[in-house]
């Protein structure tokens, strides 16, 4: 009996290992893609549910001062913030499924107009996350005042992206959430496509004239 008849040849074994390697890489890539898709859907669900509930509790929000922690804590107390987004050791922020910090505050303009803002800090910038947030905001354009995309650079300079307005504030002179298509969202997200910036996606609602 010949030696090579007792088992596989070295060439055959290397071929099998190569096939296993290719299949493993494909499986890992597929799992990673599926996990990212799951997290994007979960993020939209988390943030979307908060925005949806906020309209119900607008009267309670109106009695809160301008302190970030107070507004965050009120939303937590009202049950607006899902438990999975809360870190009991730091109530100044809540966190989405990607670990991005989120906080809320109330602002007031010089003419007395009041507004509330949700700020999502994207510490590790992701184009997919940015696109996801625009799509989530577009679905709720009827209830929002505007979105503003900003970035803080290492130099400390802050620059603002385009303001995109909700349905009630949509005119021919401004960009409107309801009209955004994917290519326009992609262009907006390119505003913060660099590693040296901390990007903030601001969602403003409940705009009340003084």
C-alpha positions as a Markdown table, in Angstrom:
| # | Residue | x | y | z |
|---|---|---|---|---|
| 1 | Unk | 0.0 | 0.0 | 0.0 |
| 2 | Unk | 1.3 | 3.4 | -0.9 |
| 3 | Unk | 1.9 | 5.9 | 1.8 |
| 4 | Unk | -0.3 | 8.6 | 0.3 |
| 5 | Unk | -3.3 | 6.2 | 0.2 |
| 6 | Unk | -3.4 | 6.1 | 4.0 |
| 7 | Unk | -4.8 | 9.7 | 4.3 |
| 8 | Unk | -5.0 | 13.1 | 2.7 |
| 9 | Unk | -2.1 | 14.6 | 1.0 |
| 10 | Unk | -0.6 | 17.9 | 2.3 |
| 11 | Unk | -2.0 | 19.7 | -0.7 |
| 12 | Unk | -5.5 | 18.4 | 0.0 |
| 13 | Unk | -5.2 | 19.4 | 3.7 |
| 14 | Unk | -4.1 | 22.9 | 2.8 |
| 15 | Unk | -7.0 | 23.2 | 0.4 |
| 16 | Unk | -9.5 | 22.2 | 3.1 |
| 17 | Unk | -8.0 | 24.7 | 5.5 |
| 18 | Unk | -8.2 | 27.4 | 2.9 |
| 19 | Unk | -11.9 | 26.7 | 2.3 |
| 20 | Unk | -12.5 | 26.7 | 6.1 |
| 21 | Unk | -10.7 | 30.0 | 6.4 |
| 22 | Unk | -12.8 | 31.6 | 3.6 |
| 23 | Unk | -16.0 | 30.3 | 5.1 |
| 24 | Unk | -15.0 | 31.6 | 8.6 |
| 25 | Unk | -14.2 | 35.1 | 7.3 |
| 26 | Unk | -17.6 | 35.2 | 5.5 |
| 27 | Unk | -19.4 | 34.0 | 8.6 |
| 28 | Unk | -17.7 | 36.7 | 10.8 |
| 29 | Unk | -18.4 | 39.4 | 8.2 |
| 30 | Unk | -22.0 | 38.3 | 8.0 |
| 31 | Unk | -22.4 | 38.3 | 11.8 |
| 32 | Unk | -20.8 | 41.7 | 12.1 |
| 33 | Unk | -23.2 | 43.1 | 9.4 |
| 34 | Unk | -26.2 | 41.6 | 11.1 |
| 35 | Unk | -25.2 | 42.9 | 14.5 |
| 36 | Unk | -24.7 | 46.5 | 13.1 |
| 37 | Unk | -28.1 | 46.3 | 11.5 |
| 38 | Unk | -29.6 | 45.1 | 14.8 |
| 39 | Unk | -28.0 | 48.0 | 16.7 |
| 40 | Unk | -29.2 | 50.6 | 14.1 |
| 41 | Unk | -32.7 | 49.3 | 14.4 |
| 42 | Unk | -32.4 | 49.3 | 18.2 |
| 43 | Unk | -31.1 | 52.8 | 18.3 |
| 44 | Unk | -34.0 | 54.1 | 16.2 |
| 45 | Unk | -36.4 | 52.3 | 18.5 |
| 46 | Unk | -34.8 | 53.7 | 21.7 |
| 47 | Unk | -34.5 | 57.3 | 20.5 |
| 48 | Unk | -37.8 | 57.2 | 18.6 |
| 49 | Unk | -39.7 | 56.0 | 21.6 |
| 50 | Unk | -38.3 | 58.8 | 23.8 |
| 51 | Unk | -39.3 | 61.4 | 21.2 |
| 52 | Unk | -42.8 | 59.9 | 20.9 |
| 53 | Unk | -43.4 | 59.9 | 24.6 |
| 54 | Unk | -42.0 | 63.5 | 25.1 |
| 55 | Unk | -45.1 | 65.0 | 23.4 |
| 56 | Unk | -47.3 | 63.3 | 26.0 |
| 57 | Unk | -45.4 | 64.9 | 28.9 |
| 58 | Unk | -44.8 | 68.4 | 27.4 |
| 59 | Unk | -46.7 | 70.0 | 30.3 |
| 60 | Unk | -44.4 | 68.4 | 32.9 |
| 61 | Unk | -41.4 | 69.4 | 30.9 |
| 62 | Unk | -42.5 | 73.0 | 30.9 |
| 63 | Unk | -42.0 | 73.3 | 34.7 |
| 64 | Unk | -38.4 | 72.1 | 34.6 |
| 65 | Unk | -35.5 | 74.6 | 34.7 |
| 66 | Unk | -32.6 | 74.7 | 32.3 |
| 67 | Unk | -30.4 | 72.3 | 34.2 |
| 68 | Unk | -29.4 | 69.2 | 32.2 |
| 69 | Unk | -29.5 | 66.8 | 35.0 |
| 70 | Unk | -33.0 | 67.9 | 36.2 |
| 71 | Unk | -34.5 | 67.4 | 32.7 |
| 72 | Unk | -32.8 | 64.0 | 32.3 |
| 73 | Unk | -34.0 | 62.9 | 35.8 |
| 74 | Unk | -37.6 | 64.1 | 35.1 |
| 75 | Unk | -37.7 | 62.0 | 31.9 |
| 76 | Unk | -36.3 | 59.0 | 33.8 |
| 77 | Unk | -38.9 | 59.5 | 36.6 |
| 78 | Unk | -41.7 | 59.7 | 34.0 |
| 79 | Unk | -40.6 | 56.4 | 32.6 |
| 80 | Unk | -39.8 | 58.0 | 29.2 |
| 81 | Unk | -36.3 | 56.6 | 29.1 |
| 82 | Unk | -36.0 | 52.8 | 28.7 |
| 83 | Unk | -34.1 | 51.2 | 31.6 |
| 84 | Unk | -31.5 | 49.8 | 29.3 |
| 85 | Unk | -30.4 | 53.4 | 28.5 |
| 86 | Unk | -29.9 | 54.5 | 32.1 |
| 87 | Unk | -26.6 | 54.4 | 34.0 |
| 88 | Unk | -27.6 | 54.9 | 37.7 |
| 89 | Unk | -24.1 | 56.2 | 38.5 |
| 90 | Unk | -24.4 | 59.1 | 36.0 |
| 91 | Unk | -27.8 | 60.5 | 35.4 |
| 92 | Unk | -26.5 | 63.5 | 33.5 |
| 93 | Unk | -26.5 | 61.3 | 30.4 |
| 94 | Unk | -28.4 | 58.4 | 29.1 |
| 95 | Unk | -26.9 | 56.0 | 26.5 |
| 96 | Unk | -28.1 | 54.4 | 23.3 |
| 97 | Unk | -27.2 | 50.9 | 22.2 |
| 98 | Unk | -23.9 | 52.1 | 20.7 |
| 99 | Unk | -22.9 | 53.7 | 24.0 |
| 100 | Unk | -23.4 | 57.3 | 22.6 |
| 101 | Unk | -24.1 | 59.8 | 25.4 |
| 102 | Unk | -27.5 | 61.6 | 25.2 |
| 103 | Unk | -28.7 | 64.5 | 27.2 |
| 104 | Unk | -31.7 | 66.9 | 27.2 |
| 105 | Unk | -32.1 | 70.6 | 27.9 |
| 106 | Unk | -34.6 | 73.4 | 27.6 |
| 107 | Unk | -33.6 | 76.6 | 25.8 |
| 108 | Unk | -35.1 | 80.1 | 25.4 |
| 109 | Unk | -34.5 | 82.6 | 22.7 |
| 110 | Unk | -34.3 | 86.4 | 23.1 |
| 111 | Unk | -37.9 | 86.8 | 21.9 |
| 112 | Unk | -39.1 | 84.4 | 24.6 |
| 113 | Unk | -39.6 | 81.4 | 22.3 |
| 114 | Unk | -39.0 | 78.1 | 24.2 |
| 115 | Unk | -37.6 | 74.8 | 22.8 |
| 116 | Unk | -36.4 | 71.5 | 24.1 |
| 117 | Unk | -33.4 | 69.7 | 22.7 |
| 118 | Unk | -32.1 | 66.1 | 22.6 |
| 119 | Unk | -28.4 | 66.0 | 22.0 |
| 120 | Unk | -26.8 | 62.7 | 20.8 |
| 121 | Unk | -23.0 | 62.8 | 21.1 |
| 122 | Unk | -21.4 | 60.5 | 18.6 |
| 123 | Unk | -18.0 | 60.0 | 20.2 |
| 124 | Unk | -16.8 | 57.5 | 17.6 |
| 125 | Unk | -18.2 | 58.9 | 14.4 |
| 126 | Unk | -20.2 | 56.5 | 12.2 |
| 127 | Unk | -21.7 | 57.5 | 8.9 |
| 128 | Unk | -24.3 | 54.7 | 9.4 |
| 129 | Unk | -25.4 | 56.1 | 12.7 |
| 130 | Unk | -25.8 | 59.6 | 11.3 |
| 131 | Unk | -27.9 | 58.3 | 8.4 |
| 132 | Unk | -30.0 | 56.3 | 10.9 |
| 133 | Unk | -30.7 | 59.4 | 13.0 |
| 134 | Unk | -31.8 | 61.4 | 10.0 |
| 135 | Unk | -34.1 | 58.6 | 8.8 |
| 136 | Unk | -35.5 | 58.3 | 12.4 |
| 137 | Unk | -36.1 | 62.1 | 12.6 |
| 138 | Unk | -37.7 | 62.2 | 9.1 |
| 139 | Unk | -40.3 | 59.7 | 10.3 |
| 140 | Unk | -41.2 | 62.1 | 13.1 |
| 141 | Unk | -41.0 | 65.3 | 11.1 |
| 142 | Unk | -44.6 | 66.2 | 12.0 |
| 143 | Unk | -43.6 | 66.6 | 15.7 |
| 144 | Unk | -40.2 | 68.2 | 15.4 |
| 145 | Unk | -39.0 | 71.8 | 15.1 |
| 146 | Unk | -35.6 | 71.1 | 13.5 |
| 147 | Unk | -32.5 | 69.0 | 13.5 |
| 148 | Unk | -29.0 | 70.5 | 13.7 |
| 149 | Unk | -25.8 | 68.6 | 13.1 |
| 150 | Unk | -22.7 | 70.1 | 14.7 |
| 151 | Unk | -19.1 | 69.1 | 15.3 |
| 152 | Unk | -16.4 | 70.1 | 17.9 |
| 153 | Unk | -12.9 | 69.9 | 16.5 |
| 154 | Unk | -9.7 | 69.3 | 18.4 |
| 155 | Unk | -9.0 | 73.0 | 18.0 |
| 156 | Unk | -12.1 | 73.8 | 20.0 |
| 157 | Unk | -13.8 | 75.3 | 17.0 |
| 158 | Unk | -17.5 | 74.5 | 16.8 |
| 159 | Unk | -19.2 | 74.6 | 13.4 |
| 160 | Unk | -22.9 | 73.9 | 12.5 |
| 161 | Unk | -24.2 | 71.8 | 9.7 |
| 162 | Unk | -27.5 | 72.5 | 7.9 |
| 163 | Unk | -30.6 | 73.1 | 9.9 |
| 164 | Unk | -33.4 | 70.9 | 8.6 |
| 165 | Unk | -37.0 | 71.8 | 9.7 |
| 166 | Unk | -40.0 | 69.8 | 10.7 |
| 167 | Unk | -43.4 | 70.0 | 8.9 |
| 168 | Unk | -44.9 | 72.9 | 10.8 |
| 169 | Unk | -41.8 | 75.1 | 10.0 |
| 170 | Unk | -41.2 | 73.9 | 6.5 |
| 171 | Unk | -41.1 | 76.7 | 3.9 |
| 172 | Unk | -39.7 | 77.1 | 0.4 |
| 173 | Unk | -36.8 | 79.0 | 2.0 |
| 174 | Unk | -35.5 | 76.2 | 4.3 |
| 175 | Unk | -34.7 | 72.5 | 4.0 |
| 176 | Unk | -37.4 | 70.2 | 5.3 |
| 177 | Unk | -37.1 | 66.8 | 7.0 |
| 178 | Unk | -40.0 | 65.4 | 5.1 |
| 179 | Unk | -38.3 | 66.1 | 1.8 |
| 180 | Unk | -34.9 | 64.6 | 2.6 |
| 181 | Unk | -33.8 | 61.6 | 0.4 |
| 182 | Unk | -30.9 | 59.3 | 1.1 |
| 183 | Unk | -28.5 | 61.2 | -1.1 |
| 184 | Unk | -29.2 | 64.4 | 0.8 |
| 185 | Unk | -28.8 | 62.6 | 4.1 |
| 186 | Unk | -25.5 | 61.2 | 2.9 |
| 187 | Unk | -24.3 | 64.7 | 2.0 |
| 188 | Unk | -25.3 | 66.0 | 5.4 |
| 189 | Unk | -23.5 | 63.2 | 7.2 |
| 190 | Unk | -20.3 | 63.9 | 5.3 |
| 191 | Unk | -20.1 | 67.2 | 7.2 |
| 192 | Unk | -18.6 | 65.3 | 10.2 |
| 193 | Unk | -16.7 | 62.5 | 8.4 |
| 194 | Unk | -13.4 | 62.9 | 10.1 |
| 195 | Unk | -11.7 | 61.2 | 13.1 |
| 196 | Unk | -10.7 | 64.5 | 14.9 |
| 197 | Unk | -14.2 | 65.7 | 15.6 |
| 198 | Unk | -16.9 | 64.9 | 18.2 |
| 199 | Unk | -20.2 | 65.1 | 16.4 |
| 200 | Unk | -23.5 | 66.1 | 17.9 |
| 201 | Unk | -26.9 | 65.4 | 16.4 |
| 202 | Unk | -29.4 | 67.8 | 17.9 |
| 203 | Unk | -33.1 | 67.2 | 17.7 |
| 204 | Unk | -35.3 | 70.2 | 18.7 |
| 205 | Unk | -39.1 | 70.1 | 19.4 |
| 206 | Unk | -42.0 | 71.8 | 21.2 |
| 207 | Unk | -41.1 | 75.2 | 19.9 |
| 208 | Unk | -43.3 | 77.8 | 21.6 |
| 209 | Unk | -43.4 | 81.4 | 20.8 |
| 210 | Unk | -43.2 | 83.8 | 23.7 |
